[in-house]
Amino acid sequence: MEFIEGMEKLDQALSDLSLTPNQKKQMTKAGALVYKESLRNNMNNSLHKGKYSRETKVKLEDDIGISYKAEDGATYVGFKSTTGHSGYIARILNDGYAAHGGKGAKAHKTRIISGLHFQEKSLVESKSMILAAEAKKYRELTGD
């Protein structure tokens, strides 16, 4: 929660600066690229392994996307869940799920698979790097 409040304060401070939406977009894009890389690393290092894991050809790191909001220069990082993308799987892995399975009614058991929380870990890990990247881009844009 602290990080979100910090980002809201940053957004308010950016609004007070005399930057165009395009300049704000460039700044937030610099931070988004840092977060995207952190998310990719944490996700790959924490995927489920072991007895209940399955072999899959889904590469979730390819489904991390960046989108922009033209009106205010905001940048969003998240998983694509459109046709051909499997971003919804990342949400399930991050939050956890109940696995139902077994052979026959007697062997049917529910296992609670705890979430990996790689999104939260990425936010905590990279918040100072995100702000540093945005500050560096700001200095480039303003010539400070």
C-alpha positions in Angstrom: 0.0 0.0 0.0 2.9 2.3 0.8 4.2 2.0 -2.7 0.9 2.8 -4.3 0.6 5.9 -2.1 4.1 6.9 -3.1 3.2 6.5 -6.8 0.1 8.6 -6.3 2.2 11.3 -4.8 4.6 11.1 -7.7 1.7 11.3 -10.1 0.5 14.4 -8.3 4.0 15.9 -8.4 4.3 15.2 -12.1 0.9 16.9 -12.6 2.3 20.0 -10.9 5.4 20.1 -13.3 5.0 21.8 -16.6 5.5 18.7 -18.7 3.6 17.7 -21.8 1.7 14.3 -21.8 4.3 13.0 -24.2 7.1 13.9 -21.8 5.2 12.3 -18.9 4.8 9.2 -21.1 8.5 9.1 -21.7 9.2 9.3 -18.0 6.7 6.7 -17.0 7.8 4.4 -19.8 11.3 4.4 -18.4 10.0 3.2 -15.0 7.7 0.7 -16.7 10.5 -0.9 -18.5 12.4 -1.4 -15.2 9.3 -2.9 -13.6 8.7 -5.1 -16.6 12.2 -6.6 -16.4 11.9 -7.1 -12.7 8.5 -8.8 -13.2 10.0 -11.1 -15.9 12.9 -12.1 -13.6 10.8 -12.8 -10.5 8.2 -14.7 -12.5 10.7 -17.0 -14.1 12.5 -17.7 -10.8 9.3 -18.6 -8.9 7.2 -20.7 -11.2 5.8 -23.8 -9.6 8.1 -26.8 -9.7 7.7 -30.2 -8.2 5.2 -33.0 -7.9 2.1 -31.2 -9.1 3.7 -29.1 -11.9 2.9 -29.7 -15.5 5.1 -29.3 -18.6 3.8 -26.4 -20.6 4.8 -24.5 -23.7 3.2 -21.3 -22.4 5.8 -18.6 -22.0 4.3 -16.1 -19.7 7.2 -13.7 -20.0 6.1 -13.1 -23.6 2.7 -12.0 -22.4 3.9 -9.1 -20.3 2.8 -5.9 -22.0 3.1 -2.2 -21.7 0.2 0.2 -22.6 -0.1 4.0 -22.5 -2.8 6.4 -21.7 -2.4 9.4 -24.1 -4.4 11.9 -22.0 -2.1 12.1 -19.0 1.0 10.2 -20.0 0.4 7.2 -17.7 2.0 3.9 -18.5 0.6 0.5 -17.4 2.5 -2.8 -17.2 0.5 -6.1 -17.0 -0.2 -9.4 -18.6 -2.0 -9.6 -22.0 -5.1 -11.7 -21.9 -6.4 -11.2 -25.4 -6.7 -14.0 -27.9 -3.4 -15.8 -28.3 -2.1 -14.7 -25.0 -2.2 -16.5 -21.6 -2.0 -13.6 -19.1 -4.8 -15.0 -17.0 -2.5 -17.9 -16.0 -0.1 -15.4 -14.4 -2.9 -14.1 -12.2 -3.8 -17.6 -11.1 -0.1 -18.4 -10.3 0.4 -15.1 -8.5 -2.7 -15.3 -6.4 -2.9 -19.1 -5.8 -5.6 -21.6 -6.6 -7.4 -24.8 -5.6 -6.3 -27.8 -7.6 -8.9 -30.5 -8.0 -7.8 -33.8 -9.2 -7.4 -37.5 -8.8 -8.4 -40.8 -10.4 -12.0 -41.6 -9.5 -14.3 -40.2 -6.8 -12.4 -41.8 -3.9 -9.1 -40.3 -4.9 -10.5 -36.9 -5.7 -8.8 -34.4 -3.4 -8.6 -30.6 -3.3 -5.1 -29.1 -2.9 -4.7 -25.5 -2.1 -1.7 -24.2 -4.1 -0.4 -21.0 -2.5 0.3 -18.0 -4.7 3.8 -17.1 -5.8 3.3 -13.3 -5.4 5.9 -12.4 -8.0 4.0 -9.3 -8.9 4.1 -8.0 -5.3 7.8 -9.0 -4.9 8.6 -7.2 -8.1 7.0 -4.0 -6.9 8.8 -4.0 -3.6 12.1 -4.9 -5.2 12.1 -2.4 -8.0 10.4 0.7 -6.6 13.6 2.6 -6.0 14.9 1.6 -9.4 11.6 2.7 -11.1 11.8 6.1 -9.4 15.5 6.5 -10.3 14.8 5.6 -14.0 12.0 8.2 -14.1 14.2 10.8 -12.4 17.0 10.2 -14.9 14.5 10.6 -17.8 13.2 13.8 -16.3 16.7 15.2 -16.1 17.3 14.3 -19.8 14.0 16.0 -20.8 14.5 19.2 -18.8 18.3 19.4 -19.2 18.9 19.5 -15.5 
